Amino acid sequence: MIDFLYYLFALIFTLGILVTFHEFGHFWVARKCDVKILTFSVGFGKPLWSRHFGQDKSEFVIAALPLGGYVRMLDEREGNVSESELDRAFNRKSLAQRSAIVMAGPVFNFIFAIVAFWLMFMIGLTGLRPIVGDVQNGSIAHQAGLEEGVEIIAVDSRETNTWAMVVDAFINRIVDGSKVDITIRDGSVVKILTVNLKEVSIDDLAEQGLLNKLGITPKRFKVPAIVGDVHSGLPADMAGLIAGDLIISANGEPIDDWMQWVKYVQAHPDLKITIEIERQHKYLNLELTPDKKVKDDGHVIGFIGAANQPVEMILGKESYTFVPAFFRAVEKTWDMSWLTLRMLGKMITGQASVKNLSGPISIAQYAGDSAQGGVAAFLWFLGIVSVSLGVLNLLPIPLLDGGHLLYYIVEFFKGSVVSESTQIIGQQVGFTLLLGLMVLVFYNDIVRLMG
């Protein structure tokens, strides 16, 4: 129950931030164009909170269903407008102004993503250094010449300090189905190898993961079972574990390293564990009961909300100073936008499965997990979802911002507004498409949840 509430809060918080920023884009540009705002709503359905502000007495609403929002503007098509306010009606504005108001929501999503990635890159993302462990015989990695113990220091000339950076650099090439050059370091020897990605598909990433498909196992380091971060309110914190504690045994079984401790915890969901720890040269016994956590494949594991103390020699970090971080954030936003479009294109043409689409349940899980990973990880997640919302809203589907822009493009070449009957038909088609999409993503989420 606690897990459910945590993930629900993470979903509401994530969507609340992104929807508010998206709708604020529409609101801000509409105000700049002197359009009267009637309602600014975060969420749909029954209002949970509402207030009127400003000279226009605009209503600001927080509604019950946090899966979107809207800005309602003065418009002759939605009701009578007094003669004195006609010039403030949305439909009376120029084509350029209407287009700018509609585009502002997605544009603000991209701006939000840039800011999130900018902060993330300044804080820095820490992860394991990309040192290769086992390489499966006959695999793609083996054919490329990768061997155990080498470190991947660059992909297509881009420096890779962590495994996450390696995967990120590979993904664009996988969508293209092309080859990629990697720079490896083996002791003092540096050389370039070519990896052929033609046999790797988008679906492989969803089913197996990139490294498994390539035939690579990251090198496993024996990390002492020393507690690092402890998340407030979770089992580790409630049991009294603090940073610096060394786990010695669990239910009498010796614990030699952190990975052994993680596996032990995962194997004991909802089961009491008596642990012996060393704290400042004193030995203590504590009891804790791991919470249950459901993985994407439906497998239930134990979870206590604690991370290990970092071992600097096996960790890498991607971080930049103020100005380089901004340019890297812009680049990241562009790369993710273009990647999202290409993946959607492959789904539409049948080159990739629609099972790669995720819905609110998956978003809730990713939001909760990333929040537990720290500020940088959560900013990364917010940036990714914000890009996805920006791209999705620009698709030429009626009811979405992109659908309105499509009407405006037709209006530009036609010289007159698209007829009301055509717009009604478009709304019906758009509603059907979006309803089908919602059913699909919920189905995908449930399949992942049930394994």
N, C-alpha and C positions, 0 to 999 in steps of 0.2 A: 504493500500500500504506500509506504514511504517512497519507494522507487517511482511508482506511478505518479505521485504528486510532484516529485522532483522533476521528472521528465515533462509533465504537463506544464509546470511553471516555466521550465526552460523553453518550451515551445511558445507559450504566450509571451514571454519576455522577448524572444528572438523576433517573432512575427510582429509584435507590438512596435519594436524599434524600427524595423524595416518598412512596415506599412505606414507608420507615422511619417517617416522621412519621405516616402514616395508621395503620399497625399499632400505633404507640406510643399513639395515641388509644384503640384498643380495649384495649390492655394496661393503660394507666394507670387508666381508668375501671373495668375489671374488678378491678384490685387494690383500688381504693377501695370496691368492692362486696364485697370479700373472696372473690373467685373465685380458685381455685388455677390458676396458669398452668403448663402443661406445656411448651409450645414457643412461642418467638417466632422466626419465620423471615422473613428478607428474601430473596425469591426462591423458586423452586420447584425440584424435582428433587434431584439429588445434592448433599449438603452439601459445601461447600468448606472450611468452618470451623465448629466448634461448641464451645461451652463451657457448663458448668452453673454457675449463680450463685444466691445467696440461700438463705434457709432452706428454700424449697420445692424447691431444686435445679432450677429452671426452666432449660430448654435454650435457648440463644440460637444461631441458625444463620444463616450466609450460604450460600445455595444457588446452583447453577450458572445457573439461568435467571432473569434479573433483571426479569421482566415482572409481578411481583406479590409477594405475601407472605401470611402468615397468622399468627394467634395461636390456638394450640390450648389449650383450657381443659378442666378436669376436667368430665366430663359423663357421666351414666349411660347415655345413648344410644350412647356410643362405647366402653363397656367397664365392667367391674365397678368399683364405688367402695366403699371400705371404710366401715363404719358411722361411724367417727370423722370422716370427711371429707365426709359427705353434705351438710352445711350449706354446704360450699364448692364444690359442684357448680353449674355454670352453670344447668342445667335446674331446680334447686331455688330459684333466685332469683325475686323478684317480677317481674311483667310490666314494671313501671316500670324496674327495675334491668336486666333483659335488653334492654329497648329502649334505655336509655341507653348500654349497652356497645356495641350494634350501631351506634347513631348516632354514637358518638364518633369513628370513623374518618373519615367524611366531614366532620364538624364540624372535626376537626383539620386537614383539607385546606384548609378555608376560613380557619381561623386562620393557617395557614402562608401562604396567599395574601395575607392582610391584612398580615402582617409583611414579606413580600417586597415588596409594593407600597409599604408604608410606607418601607422603606429606599430603594427606588428613587426615590420622590418627594423624599426628603431629599437624595439624591445629585444627582438631576436628570437628565432625559433631554434630550440636545442633538440638534438636527436643523436642517434648512434652514427658514428663515422661509417661510411660505406666500404667496409672491409669485407671481402668475400669469404664465406665459409666453404661449405660443400658446393661442388658444381656437378650436376647430374650428367653422367656419360650420355653423349648423343644429343644433349639439349641444345637450345639456341645459344646459350652462353658458352657451352663447351665448344661448339662449332666456331664461335667467334674467337676462341683462344683464351677465355678467362680461366684463371686457376685460383685455387684456394690461397688465401693470404694476401692477394693483391688489393690495393685500394683504388676505387674509382674516384679520380680527382676532378674530372670534367666530363661533360656530355655536350657534344657540339660546341666545344670551346667555352661553355659556361661552367664556372667553378661549382663543384658539388661537395659540400662539407658534411652532408648528412644523407641517409638513405631517402628521406622525404624529397630532397632536392634532386636526387637521381630519378626517382619515379616521376616527379613533376616534369623534368626535362624530357623524359621518354614519351609521355602521354601524347603530346602533339604529333610526334613521329608515328605513333601507333595509329592515330586517326588517319594519317596519310598513307599508312602501310609502306613506309619507306625504310631505308637504312639509316643508321645513326653511328657517328664516330664517337668513341669514348676514349678518354685518356686515363691510363692506369699507372700506378706506381708500385713497383715490386722492389722493395729495398731502396737502392739508389738509382734503379733503372726506371725511366719513364718512357712509355711507348703508347701508340695509338692503335686501337682495334676497331673493327667495324662489325656492328651487330645488325643482322637482317631481321626486320620486324614484320615482314610480309605474312608470316604465319601467326601473328598475334592480332586478335580482334578486340573490339570494345567489349564484346560479351565475355571474352576471356578474363578481362579485368574484373568484371562483376562476379564471375564464378570462381576463379582460381587466385586472382591477385597477380600482379605483374611479375614479381620475383619468382613465384612458383611456376608460372608459364615459361619464363626464361630458363628455369632450372637452377636458380641461385638460392642458396640459403645464407643469410647474413651470418657473419662470424659471431659465435656465442662467446661472451666473456664471462668469466666467473666473478660476479659482483657480490661483495659482502652483503649480508641481509641486515643492512643498517637503514633504519627508517629516516626518510627525508621529510617531505611535506605530508601533513595530516589534515584531511578535510573535516571541518567542523560539523558536528552533528551526525557523522557516520560512525560505523562500528569501531574503527581504530581509535577515534577520538573518545568515544563513549567508554572504551575499555581503559583509557588512560595512557595510550601510546603517545610518545612525543618524539620530535626530531632528535636523532642521535642514538636512539635505542637500538641495541644489537639483538636480533632474534637468535636465540640459542637452540631452543627446541619447541616442538608443538605436540602436545599430548604425549610427551616422552620421546618423540622421534627427533633425532638431531637435525638441525637445519644448517646446511653448509653454505648456501648462497641464496641470493634474492630470488632467482628463478625457481628454486626448489620451494621457497616460501610461497611464491605466487601460485604455483601449481597446487600446493597443499590447501591454500585458502579457496581456490577455485573448486576444489573437490569436496568442500564442506559447506555448501550453502545451507543456512538455517541450522547449522550444527555448532554446538558450543566447543570452543578450542581453548585448552589451557596452555599458555605459552610461558616459557622462561626467557627473560631478557636480562641483558647487562646494561646498566645505566650508571655512568660515572663510577665504574669499578664496583658497583653493588649489584647483587642478583635479586631479581624480583619475579614473582609469578602473577600473571594477569589472565583474566578470562574475557574472551570476545566471541561473538556469534556473527559470522559473515552474513550480510544481506544477500538476497537472491538477485541475479541479473541475467536477463535473457539475451543471448547473442543473436546476431542476424540469422544464424542457421537454426535458431530455436533451442539450442543447447543451454541449459541452466547452469550457471557457475556462481561461486561465492565471490563476494566483493566487500572490501572493508574500508576503502577510501583512504589509502595511504600510498605514497610513492617512495621509491628508494632514494637514498642519498646519492647524488650524482658522482660518478667517477670520471674526473676530467679527462683522463688520457684516452677514454674510449668515446668521448662525446665530441660532436662538431656543432657549429652554430652558424646560422645565416642571419647576419645583421649588418646594418649600414648606418652611416651618419645621416644627419638631417636631410640634406639635399639629395644625395644618392638614393636614400630610402624613398623619397618622393618619386623620382624617375622610375625606380624599380616597381613601385606601387602602380604607376600608370601603365607600365609594361605588363605587369601581372593582370591588371584589369582588362586590358586589351586582349591578352592571350586567352584568358578565361572566357571572355565574350565570344571570341572567334571560335574557340573550341566548343562552346555550348551550341553555337549555330551549326557547326559541322556535324556534331553528334545528332542534333535534331534532324538534320538533312539525311543522315545515314539511317535513322529510324524511319523516316517517311519513305525512303526508297527501299527499305527492307534489308539494308546492309548491316543494321544493328538491331538488336531486340529491344522492344519497348519495356522489357523487364528492368532496364537500366533506370527508368524513371522512378523517382521517389516521391512520397506524399508526406502528409503531416506527421504520421507515426514515426517514419524514418527521420524526419527533420527533428522531432522531439528527442529521439535517441541520440542523434549526432550533436544536437545542441547541448544536451546534458553531459555527454562524454567530453565534448570539447571544453565545456565550462570547467570540468574537473581537471582538465589538462593545463589550466592556467590562462592568464589574460591573453597571451600571444596566440594560443591555440583557438580561443574563443573568437578573437578578432579575425583570424583566418576563416573560421566558419561563417561569421557574419558577412565577410567580404564575398565568399563564394555564393552564399544564398542571395545576397543583394545583386550580384551580377546576373544570377539566374532569373530573378524577378524582373530585372531591367530588360533582359533579352526576351523573356516570355511576353512581357507587356507590349513589346514592339512587333510581335508577330501580327500579320495582317488578318486577324480574326475579329469579326464584329463583336462588340462588347468589351474588347481589350483596347488599349490606347492605340495599338497598331491598326486596328480596324477603323477607328475614327480617322487616323492619318490616311488610310487608303481612300476613304470617302473624300478627304480634302484634296488628294492627288487627282482623283476623278473630277472634282469640282474645278480644279485649276485648269485642266485641259478642256473640260466641257463648257466652262464659262458660267455655270449655274450650280446651285446646290443639288446634291443627289436627292431624288424624290423620296418623300416620306414612305411610300409603299415599298420601295427598294430597301430602305433602311430597316423597315419592320421585318422583311424577309431575311435580311442579313442578321438581325438580332436573333431570329429564331434559329438560323443555321449556327450562329456563334454560340448560342445557349446550348444547343445539342452537342456541339463539339466539346465545349468546356465541361458539360455534364459527363460526357463519355470519358474525357481525360481524368476527371475527378474519380470516377468509378475505377478506372484503370490503375491510377496511382494508389488508391486505397487497397485495391486487390493485391498489387505488388507488395505493399507494406504488410498486409496480413499474411501473404505467402512467406515473406522473409521472417515474420514473427513466429509463424507456426513451423518453419523449417521445411 
